[in-house]
Amino acid sequence: MQSSISGIPLRQVIIALIWSSFLIAGITCGLIFAWIDPTLLLDQLGLDADNRLTGYSLAFFFFWFLGIVNVSVCLMFLRPVTHKRR
């Protein structure tokens, strides 16, 4: 099972996508919540702010999703361009 990115196996591309976006989410959460309290953020969004763990979890998965989108676009640009002759 090969991907279209220079013969790299598809499994390896998927693992690279998930792992790098996971690291992006972890670093982003660490930077964001160094200055912002997650309970205040949940209050502003109108969600029930029982504990900080809910805010950390929701933000982590949101940032993980954004990281997956970001890395997917980067992987899309790694594909070689094929020019069609007329």
Protein Blocks (a to p, Z undefined) as FASTA:
>chain_A
ZZfeehiafklmmmmmmmmmmmmmmmmmmmmmmmbcfklmmmmnopacfblmlmmmmmmm
mmmmmmmmmmmmmmmmmpccddddZZ
